[in-house]
Amino acid sequence: MFESTCGLRFRSLDAPRRFRDNPKVVAVDDIVLPPPEEGVVLNVATLFDSPGPFEIEIGCGKGGFLLSRARAHPEVRLLGIEWANKFYEYAADRMARWTVTNVRVLRTDAKHFFLRHLPPACVSVLHLYHPDPWPKKRHHKRRLVQADFVEAALRAMLPGGRWLVQSDHAEYFEQIHTLLDGHPLLSRIENADARAFAGPEWSGTNFEIKYAREGRTIYRAAYEKRDTAL
């Protein structure tokens, strides 16, 4: 274990062999972002060393999609949001080991972050893959995708920005589908999902791989933000 200058503790993992002697070093501190203070709206341009289209993945887990997307498209700037501490730490360390410089990882509540800390019209693509379905009815209020979050997400998205959704939970996917399909600022688009955005080596999120092996159906949808509401 080692401690970053942000006070976070990480398990040191072996880098891929071909990178062990690479003079280019990326520290975990270069990857992690501290949660913004209350009342602070982020200046997205200051999060990265150079400009580029800004994308967010909510629930990035161990960072498999982030890593594949970052390596395949170095011109893109990616922010991964993860609440589970062990996955957040793993994802941050993983990005550092692979020396990717166009990813940042943040441990925070995604809904609060979108409601309070993102400026308008900054996100070009929003990736939401297998959000927690909170399957018990009494827990449905904890689900991320509700009307207030949809409005916050659309405020943060650029016109023409895309929102990609993937889930293995039919009832929750239907709820998401109903909210997004019925929104006047969104239009459904075809042939746009995580597989089209990741690198060629990517085989799916951990949940996607696990549930596909179990024979579960994977539900996918993609939307584009209109310039003006219908």
VEXMI-957555 format. One line per 5 residues: their letters; for each residue x, z, y of N, C-alpha, C. Coordinates in Angstrom, 3 decimals. Layout:
<rs>
a	X Z Y X Z Y X Z Y | ...
</rs>
This chain:
<rs>
mfest	0.841 0.000 -1.195 0.000 0.000 0.000 0.878 0.000 1.248 | 0.371 -0.631 2.332 1.057 -0.531 3.609 0.002 -0.426 4.696 | 0.430 0.047 5.849 -0.500 0.247 6.950 -0.164 -0.705 8.078 | -1.194 -1.396 8.563 -0.991 -2.306 9.682 -0.941 -1.507 10.972 | -0.567 -2.177 12.038 -0.512 -1.491 13.323 -1.897 -1.170 13.843
cglrf	-2.924 -1.766 13.242 -4.300 -1.439 13.613 -4.775 -0.174 12.900 | -3.915 0.409 12.040 -4.290 1.610 11.322 -5.015 1.325 10.018 | -5.033 0.075 9.582 -5.706 -0.300 8.350 -4.719 -0.310 7.208 | -5.180 0.122 6.038 -4.314 0.172 4.872 -4.643 -0.986 3.936 | -3.602 -1.668 3.472 -3.772 -2.835 2.635 -2.863 -2.738 1.418
rslda	-3.358 -3.281 0.320 -2.532 -3.415 -0.864 -1.717 -4.694 -0.744 | -0.422 -4.574 -0.917 0.438 -5.754 -0.820 0.329 -6.564 -2.111 | -0.011 -7.828 -1.982 -0.194 -8.702 -3.136 0.878 -9.774 -3.123 | 1.290 -10.225 -4.288 2.329 -11.242 -4.370 1.856 -12.530 -3.730 | 2.706 -13.131 -2.943 2.397 -14.425 -2.359 2.558 -15.508 -3.421
prrfr	1.861 -16.646 -3.235 2.104 -17.773 -4.124 3.591 -18.106 -4.152 | 4.117 -18.449 -5.310 5.564 -18.613 -5.473 6.159 -19.598 -4.487 | 5.438 -20.695 -4.218 6.028 -21.715 -3.341 6.123 -21.248 -1.892 | 5.486 -20.082 -1.566 5.552 -19.578 -0.205 6.498 -18.387 -0.064 | 7.105 -17.929 -1.152 7.879 -16.688 -1.070 9.100 -16.815 -0.172
dnpkv	9.690 -18.000 -0.129 10.874 -18.202 0.699 10.562 -18.964 1.985 | 9.266 -19.065 2.296 8.848 -19.780 3.491 9.181 -18.940 4.721 | 9.971 -19.483 5.650 10.319 -18.702 6.839 9.122 -18.420 7.739 | 8.040 -19.172 7.575 6.840 -18.940 8.364 6.112 -17.729 7.793 | 6.018 -16.666 8.555 5.401 -15.434 8.090 4.162 -15.155 8.931
vavdd	3.073 -14.845 8.260 1.849 -14.440 8.934 1.558 -13.009 8.516 | 1.483 -12.112 9.471 1.218 -10.708 9.182 -0.281 -10.462 9.107 | -0.679 -9.439 8.365 -2.087 -9.068 8.291 -2.638 -8.789 9.684 | -1.802 -8.191 10.541 -2.248 -7.915 11.909 -2.589 -9.188 12.688 | -2.038 -10.322 12.257 -2.375 -11.589 12.895 -3.754 -12.080 12.469
ivlpp	-4.263 -11.545 11.363 -5.522 -12.007 10.776 -6.691 -11.117 11.166 | -6.503 -9.799 11.115 -7.630 -8.890 11.327 -7.958 -8.755 12.811 | -9.237 -8.591 13.081 -9.713 -8.298 14.427 -10.357 -6.919 14.425 | -10.083 -6.090 15.409 -10.800 -4.823 15.516 -12.232 -5.089 15.969 | -13.187 -4.284 15.524 -14.568 -4.464 15.999 -14.623 -4.343 17.523
peegv	-15.331 -5.234 18.184 -15.396 -5.154 19.654 -16.111 -3.889 20.106 | -15.694 -3.371 21.237 -16.340 -2.194 21.802 -17.745 -2.551 22.280 | -18.600 -1.534 22.292 -19.979 -1.759 22.709 -20.008 -2.317 24.129 | -20.819 -3.362 24.310 -20.957 -3.988 25.612 -19.987 -5.123 25.866 | -19.019 -5.329 24.971 -18.022 -6.384 25.145 -18.500 -7.668 24.482
vlnva	-18.515 -8.740 25.240 -18.800 -10.076 24.695 -17.473 -10.782 24.507 | -17.236 -11.269 23.302 -15.942 -11.861 22.972 -15.696 -13.164 23.717 | -14.471 -13.362 24.104 -14.012 -14.661 24.564 -13.377 -15.341 23.354 | -14.132 -16.215 22.724 -13.697 -16.809 21.459 -12.365 -17.525 21.598 | -12.115 -18.113 22.738 -10.886 -18.887 22.938 -9.639 -18.023 22.816
tlfds	-9.773 -16.722 23.042 -8.608 -15.843 22.984 -8.306 -15.330 21.573 | -9.151 -15.646 20.611 -8.961 -15.125 19.252 -7.898 -15.892 18.483 | -7.612 -17.108 18.916 -6.701 -17.990 18.183 -5.606 -18.504 19.118 | -4.548 -19.011 18.512 -3.406 -19.482 19.291 -3.654 -20.822 19.970 | -4.622 -21.591 19.453 -4.921 -22.901 20.025 -6.409 -23.176 19.850
pgpfe	-6.961 -24.073 20.662 -8.402 -24.327 20.591 -8.787 -25.168 19.384 | -10.070 -25.132 19.063 -10.603 -25.929 17.967 -12.036 -25.536 17.707 | -12.763 -26.336 16.938 -14.150 -25.980 16.609 -14.201 -24.601 15.941 | -15.163 -23.778 16.369 -15.253 -22.386 15.932 -16.378 -22.234 14.912 | -16.024 -21.735 13.722 -16.996 -21.537 12.655 -16.986 -20.087 12.196
ieigc	-18.114 -19.601 11.726 -18.236 -18.236 11.223 -18.797 -18.260 9.813 | -18.176 -17.476 8.934 -18.773 -17.220 7.622 -19.187 -15.759 7.586 | -20.460 -15.513 7.327 -20.980 -14.153 7.192 -20.940 -13.771 5.718 | -20.303 -12.626 5.436 -20.156 -12.199 4.048 -19.086 -13.004 3.349 | -17.887 -12.989 3.910 -16.816 -13.860 3.385 -16.231 -13.345 2.074
gkggf	-16.572 -12.123 1.659 -16.077 -11.609 0.388 -14.566 -11.587 0.328 | -14.014 -12.118 -0.742 -12.565 -12.150 -0.924 -11.893 -13.317 -0.203 | -12.672 -14.108 0.499 -12.093 -15.146 1.347 -11.838 -16.475 0.675 | -12.449 -16.724 -0.469 -12.199 -17.987 -1.166 -12.601 -19.209 -0.364 | -13.818 -19.198 0.188 -14.248 -20.339 0.992 -13.430 -20.444 2.268
llsra	-13.203 -19.310 2.937 -12.404 -19.329 4.168 -11.055 -19.983 3.946 | -10.396 -19.588 2.877 -9.065 -20.114 2.601 -9.112 -21.617 2.339 | -10.071 -22.046 1.535 -10.174 -23.468 1.222 -10.497 -24.283 2.466 | -11.423 -23.814 3.256 -11.797 -24.517 4.486 -10.633 -24.556 5.464 | -9.934 -23.436 5.607 -8.825 -23.361 6.562 -7.692 -24.287 6.187
rahpe	-7.373 -24.352 4.900 -6.264 -25.203 4.463 -6.620 -26.681 4.528 | -7.875 -27.008 4.231 -8.295 -28.412 4.250 -8.501 -28.922 5.668 | -8.809 -28.002 6.603 -9.108 -28.411 7.984 -8.406 -27.466 8.960 | -7.112 -27.648 9.146 -6.357 -26.752 10.045 -6.798 -26.844 11.495 | -7.564 -27.866 11.847 -8.033 -27.992 13.229 -9.217 -27.067 13.521
vrllg	-9.821 -26.512 12.469 -10.985 -25.635 12.621 -10.521 -24.198 12.806 | -11.246 -23.433 13.600 -10.982 -22.005 13.807 -12.092 -21.214 13.117 | -11.717 -20.336 12.190 -12.684 -19.664 11.324 -12.657 -18.158 11.515 | -13.838 -17.566 11.593 -13.978 -16.113 11.601 -14.794 -15.701 10.391 | -14.214 -14.850 9.549 -14.929 -14.314 8.407 -15.389 -12.898 8.704
iewan	-16.673 -12.636 8.488 -17.223 -11.292 8.695 -17.551 -10.697 7.336 | -17.052 -9.503 7.077 -17.287 -8.838 5.794 -17.452 -7.341 6.029 | -18.503 -6.756 5.456 -18.743 -5.332 5.634 -18.051 -4.492 4.558 | -18.003 -4.980 3.323 -17.391 -4.205 2.232 -15.892 -4.097 2.472 | -15.402 -2.885 2.626 -14.019 -2.682 3.055 -13.007 -3.278 2.087
kfyey	-13.230 -3.110 0.777 -12.235 -3.605 -0.180 -12.143 -5.133 -0.159 | -13.280 -5.803 0.075 -13.245 -7.263 0.155 -12.645 -7.717 1.484 | -12.966 -7.013 2.542 -12.376 -7.306 3.854 -10.855 -7.216 3.803 | -10.354 -6.151 3.221 -8.906 -5.981 3.105 -8.287 -7.081 2.251 | -8.952 -7.396 1.138 -8.428 -8.436 0.250 -8.379 -9.786 0.974
aadrm	-9.466 -10.115 1.672 -9.517 -11.405 2.366 -8.436 -11.513 3.424 | -8.245 -10.458 4.214 -7.223 -10.486 5.259 -5.838 -10.656 4.660 | -5.553 -9.903 3.610 -4.245 -10.012 2.964 -4.047 -11.390 2.346 | -5.125 -11.931 1.815 -5.053 -13.263 1.200 -4.692 -14.332 2.223 | -5.294 -14.274 3.398 -4.974 -15.253 4.440 -3.519 -15.141 4.867
arwtv	-3.033 -13.894 4.975 -1.641 -13.699 5.371 -0.687 -14.235 4.311 | -1.006 -13.996 3.043 -0.128 -14.472 1.969 -0.042 -15.992 1.934 | -1.144 -16.650 2.259 -1.145 -18.113 2.260 -0.715 -18.688 3.608 | -0.327 -17.838 4.516 0.195 -18.217 5.834 -0.740 -19.141 6.615 | -2.045 -18.876 6.519 -2.976 -19.649 7.347 -3.089 -18.970 8.705
tnvrv	-3.069 -19.759 9.737 -3.086 -19.215 11.093 -4.409 -19.465 11.819 | -5.324 -20.169 11.182 -6.591 -20.523 11.841 -7.768 -19.709 11.310 | -7.496 -18.522 10.766 -8.545 -17.633 10.265 -8.370 -16.249 10.872 | -9.478 -15.627 11.224 -9.515 -14.221 11.579 -10.596 -13.560 10.719 | -10.378 -12.286 10.399 -11.321 -11.549 9.556 -11.722 -10.274 10.286
lrtda	-13.012 -9.995 10.255 -13.569 -8.880 11.010 -14.485 -8.062 10.116 | -14.297 -6.742 10.132 -15.205 -5.862 9.403 -16.202 -5.271 10.394 | -17.443 -5.727 10.300 -18.477 -5.250 11.200 -19.839 -5.605 10.627 | -20.877 -5.072 11.229 -22.239 -5.445 10.875 -22.554 -6.795 11.525 | -22.842 -7.793 10.714 -22.992 -9.151 11.230 -24.156 -9.267 12.206
khffl	-25.256 -8.628 11.904 -26.419 -8.733 12.794 -26.098 -8.150 14.166 | -25.510 -6.980 14.196 -25.144 -6.347 15.462 -24.146 -7.216 16.225 | -23.214 -7.806 15.499 -22.194 -8.650 16.126 -22.842 -9.852 16.808 | -23.785 -10.498 16.135 -24.451 -11.658 16.726 -25.346 -11.254 17.893 | -26.004 -10.120 17.764 -26.908 -9.681 18.818 -26.172 -9.236 20.078
rhlpp	-24.994 -8.626 19.920 -24.353 -7.953 21.052 -23.028 -8.550 21.518 | -22.329 -9.281 20.662 -20.928 -9.570 20.987 -20.547 -11.050 21.044 | -21.426 -11.957 20.672 -21.072 -13.374 20.711 -21.607 -14.024 21.982 | -20.791 -14.857 22.629 -21.290 -15.600 23.790 -22.195 -16.738 23.331 | -22.994 -17.272 24.233 -23.857 -18.398 23.846 -23.055 -19.675 23.628
acvsv	-23.610 -20.524 22.758 -23.100 -21.879 22.548 -21.605 -21.921 22.234 | -21.196 -21.177 21.201 -19.778 -21.169 20.833 -19.531 -21.546 19.372 | -20.538 -21.459 18.520 -20.360 -21.648 17.076 -20.746 -23.065 16.678 | -19.822 -23.763 16.035 -20.120 -25.134 15.609 -20.740 -25.176 14.214 | -20.341 -24.251 13.335 -20.940 -24.170 11.991 -21.077 -22.701 11.613
lhlyh	-22.244 -22.338 11.106 -22.489 -20.999 10.582 -22.660 -21.108 9.071 | -21.783 -20.428 8.336 -21.817 -20.437 6.876 -22.427 -19.122 6.392 | -23.489 -19.218 5.612 -24.150 -18.030 5.063 -24.404 -18.276 3.582 | -23.510 -17.739 2.751 -23.574 -18.005 1.315 -23.835 -16.708 0.552 | -24.949 -16.691 -0.137 -25.354 -15.569 -0.983 -25.417 -14.246 -0.220
pdpwp	-26.221 -14.197 0.850 -26.408 -12.914 1.544 -27.118 -11.930 0.626 | -26.875 -10.654 0.853 -27.478 -9.612 0.027 -29.002 -9.733 0.083 | -29.671 -9.914 -1.071 -31.128 -10.114 -1.042 -31.936 -8.828 -0.912 | -31.286 -7.661 -1.083 -32.024 -6.401 -1.059 -33.345 -6.592 -1.798 | -33.301 -6.739 -3.113 -34.475 -7.190 -3.875 -35.679 -6.243 -3.886
kkrhh	-35.446 -4.926 -3.732 -36.580 -4.000 -3.735 -37.381 -4.166 -2.446 | -38.694 -4.194 -2.591 -39.556 -4.476 -1.446 -39.330 -3.497 -0.302 | -39.094 -2.225 -0.625 -38.912 -1.241 0.434 -37.608 -1.437 1.206 | -36.711 -2.283 0.651 -35.440 -2.556 1.305 -35.418 -3.899 2.038 | -36.506 -4.646 2.005 -36.509 -5.975 2.615 -36.163 -5.937 4.098
krrlv	-36.473 -4.821 4.760 -36.174 -4.713 6.184 -34.674 -4.719 6.455 | -33.868 -4.498 5.409 -32.414 -4.517 5.571 -31.822 -5.927 5.470 | -32.618 -6.871 5.093 -32.115 -8.237 4.952 -31.617 -8.758 6.301 | -30.562 -9.534 6.238 -29.963 -10.061 7.457 -30.869 -11.059 8.157 | -31.389 -12.028 7.405 -32.109 -13.137 8.024 -33.549 -12.731 8.291
qadfv	-33.770 -12.299 9.518 -35.088 -11.981 10.038 -35.200 -12.686 11.382 | -36.367 -12.629 11.979 -36.612 -13.414 13.192 -35.614 -13.109 14.308 | -35.281 -11.831 14.514 -34.369 -11.502 15.614 -32.967 -12.026 15.365 | -32.521 -12.002 14.103 -31.197 -12.553 13.804 -31.185 -14.070 13.980 | -32.241 -14.735 13.562 -32.313 -16.194 13.722 -32.169 -16.568 15.197
eaalr	-32.849 -15.844 16.077 -32.755 -16.143 17.501 -31.335 -15.897 18.029 | -30.715 -14.808 17.574 -29.351 -14.513 18.010 -28.376 -15.564 17.512 | -28.550 -16.004 16.266 -27.665 -17.020 15.708 -27.809 -18.340 16.447 | -29.034 -18.727 16.739 -29.256 -19.992 17.439 -28.724 -19.941 18.873 | -28.811 -18.793 19.506 -28.231 -18.655 20.842 -26.721 -18.871 20.802
amlpg	-26.075 -18.398 19.720 -24.621 -18.514 19.606 -24.170 -19.897 19.175 | -25.073 -20.688 18.576 -24.696 -22.006 18.073 -24.706 -23.067 19.168 | -23.775 -23.992 19.047 -23.749 -25.146 19.929 -24.886 -26.107 19.585 | -25.402 -26.856 20.553 -26.303 -27.962 20.201 -25.594 -28.927 19.243 | -26.252 -29.294 18.185 -25.619 -30.112 17.157 -24.888 -29.287 16.117
grwlv	-24.809 -27.962 16.338 -24.171 -27.088 15.360 -24.970 -27.002 14.072 | -24.290 -26.658 13.005 -24.945 -26.628 11.690 -24.979 -25.220 11.121 | -26.038 -24.964 10.368 -26.232 -23.681 9.686 -26.427 -23.988 8.215 | -25.476 -23.559 7.410 -25.504 -23.807 5.965 -25.875 -22.520 5.236 | -26.842 -22.621 4.334 -27.361 -21.465 3.612 -27.288 -21.733 2.118
qsdha	-26.920 -20.692 1.376 -26.872 -20.798 -0.084 -27.260 -19.447 -0.673 | -28.104 -19.445 -1.714 -28.547 -18.197 -2.325 -28.924 -18.443 -3.777 | -28.831 -17.380 -4.566 -29.285 -17.417 -5.953 -30.611 -16.680 -6.112 | -31.143 -16.134 -5.010 -32.354 -15.323 -5.054 -33.516 -16.134 -4.486 | -34.431 -16.558 -5.356 -35.473 -17.510 -4.969 -36.368 -16.969 -3.856
eyfeq	-36.800 -15.714 -3.975 -37.741 -15.173 -2.992 -37.101 -15.027 -1.615 | -35.848 -14.550 -1.580 -35.156 -14.416 -0.290 -34.857 -15.793 0.295 | -34.455 -16.725 -0.548 -34.197 -18.070 -0.054 -35.461 -18.661 0.554 | -36.601 -18.412 -0.053 -37.855 -18.925 0.486 -38.152 -18.299 1.845 | -37.849 -17.020 1.997 -38.027 -16.369 3.296 -37.139 -17.018 4.346
ihtll	-35.859 -17.231 3.992 -34.929 -17.876 4.926 -35.410 -19.282 5.259 | -35.778 -20.016 4.219 -36.251 -21.398 4.370 -37.450 -21.460 5.315 | -38.391 -20.533 5.162 -39.584 -20.517 6.004 -39.227 -20.259 7.462 | -38.325 -19.308 7.708 -37.919 -18.995 9.075 -37.196 -20.165 9.737 | -36.291 -20.793 9.005 -35.480 -21.851 9.601 -36.237 -23.182 9.663
dghpl	-36.989 -23.494 8.617 -37.747 -24.744 8.629 -38.771 -24.778 9.755 | -39.315 -23.616 10.081 -40.363 -23.584 11.080 -39.867 -23.399 12.500 | -38.553 -23.358 12.682 -38.049 -23.107 14.033 -37.953 -24.415 14.823 | -38.449 -24.432 16.061 -38.448 -25.679 16.844 -37.066 -26.168 17.253 | -36.040 -25.311 17.140 -34.689 -25.744 17.505 -33.880 -26.237 16.314
lsrie	-34.471 -26.253 15.129 -33.726 -26.628 13.935 -34.374 -27.807 13.221 | -33.522 -28.670 12.698 -33.987 -29.753 11.838 -33.222 -29.704 10.528 | -33.907 -29.919 9.446 -33.291 -29.887 8.115 -32.455 -31.147 7.923 | -31.270 -30.999 7.359 -30.418 -32.148 7.079 -30.035 -32.144 5.606 | -29.690 -33.295 5.094 -29.357 -33.452 3.682 -27.848 -33.642 3.504
nadar	-27.409 -33.415 2.282 -26.016 -33.678 1.884 -25.002 -32.940 2.748 | -25.344 -31.705 3.109 -24.407 -30.879 3.867 -24.486 -29.469 3.310 | -23.514 -29.090 2.508 -23.460 -27.728 2.002 -22.001 -27.317 1.884 | -21.749 -26.147 1.332 -20.389 -25.607 1.281 -19.419 -26.560 0.590 | -19.893 -27.255 -0.422 -19.003 -28.140 -1.182 -18.458 -29.272 -0.319
afagp	-19.223 -29.679 0.686 -18.768 -30.755 1.570 -17.787 -30.260 2.628 | -17.747 -28.948 2.839 -16.908 -28.388 3.896 -15.601 -27.812 3.371 | -15.562 -27.426 2.096 -14.358 -26.821 1.526 -13.376 -27.896 1.079 | -12.195 -27.443 0.663 -11.197 -28.361 0.142 -11.551 -28.823 -1.266 | -10.863 -29.850 -1.775 -11.206 -30.422 -3.078 -10.993 -29.473 -4.246
ewsgt	-10.162 -28.442 -4.059 -9.882 -27.530 -5.170 -10.922 -26.430 -5.297 | -11.794 -26.311 -4.323 -12.752 -25.199 -4.293 -13.838 -25.385 -5.341 | -14.113 -24.342 -6.101 -15.103 -24.444 -7.180 -16.335 -23.590 -6.932 | -16.424 -22.968 -5.761 -17.612 -22.195 -5.423 -17.275 -20.765 -5.059 | -18.236 -20.089 -4.442 -18.051 -18.674 -4.150 -18.041 -17.886 -5.455
nfeik	-17.566 -16.652 -5.382 -17.559 -15.811 -6.586 -18.959 -15.647 -7.150 | -19.939 -15.407 -6.264 -21.317 -15.260 -6.723 -21.823 -16.563 -7.333 | -21.513 -17.674 -6.707 -21.975 -18.971 -7.201 -21.443 -19.243 -8.602 | -20.159 -18.996 -8.798 -19.549 -19.227 -10.118 -20.173 -18.307 -11.167 | -20.304 -17.022 -10.806 -20.860 -16.045 -11.735 -22.287 -16.401 -12.133
yareg	-23.126 -16.691 -11.161 -24.530 -16.923 -11.448 -24.765 -18.282 -12.098 | -23.928 -19.256 -11.778 -24.050 -20.553 -12.448 -23.759 -20.407 -13.944 | -22.774 -19.564 -14.284 -22.479 -19.308 -15.688 -23.643 -18.639 -16.398 | -24.407 -17.841 -15.628 -25.565 -17.155 -16.200 -26.795 -18.057 -16.246 | -26.655 -19.254 -15.728 -27.761 -20.201 -15.753 -28.746 -20.056 -14.606
rtiyr	-28.392 -19.288 -13.596 -29.292 -19.124 -12.461 -29.285 -20.377 -11.583 | -30.400 -20.637 -10.945 -30.500 -21.736 -9.992 -29.837 -21.327 -8.672 | -29.054 -22.230 -8.103 -28.451 -22.009 -6.791 -29.239 -22.837 -5.787 | -29.784 -22.168 -4.792 -30.604 -22.814 -3.768 -29.744 -23.074 -2.534 | -29.859 -24.275 -1.978 -29.048 -24.666 -0.836 -29.906 -25.339 0.229
aayek	-29.532 -25.110 1.471 -30.194 -25.798 2.578 -29.225 -25.876 3.744 | -29.425 -26.876 4.583 -28.580 -27.052 5.773 -29.453 -27.494 6.928 | -29.105 -27.006 8.112 -29.886 -27.277 9.315 -28.959 -27.645 10.464 | -29.493 -28.395 11.398 -28.770 -28.758 12.610 -29.572 -28.301 13.824 | -28.865 -27.730 14.789 -29.544 -27.268 16.000 -29.811 -28.440 16.931
rdtal	-31.046 -28.569 17.336 -31.430 -29.623 18.272 -30.957 -29.271 19.689 | -30.840 -30.297 20.521 -30.500 -30.086 21.922 -31.635 -29.359 22.644 | -32.867 -29.718 22.319 -34.037 -29.088 22.915 -35.073 -28.836 21.834 | -35.906 -27.847 22.058 -36.932 -27.490 21.077 -38.008 -28.575 21.013 | -38.593 -28.750 19.850 -39.701 -29.683 19.703 -40.956 -29.110 20.338
</rs>
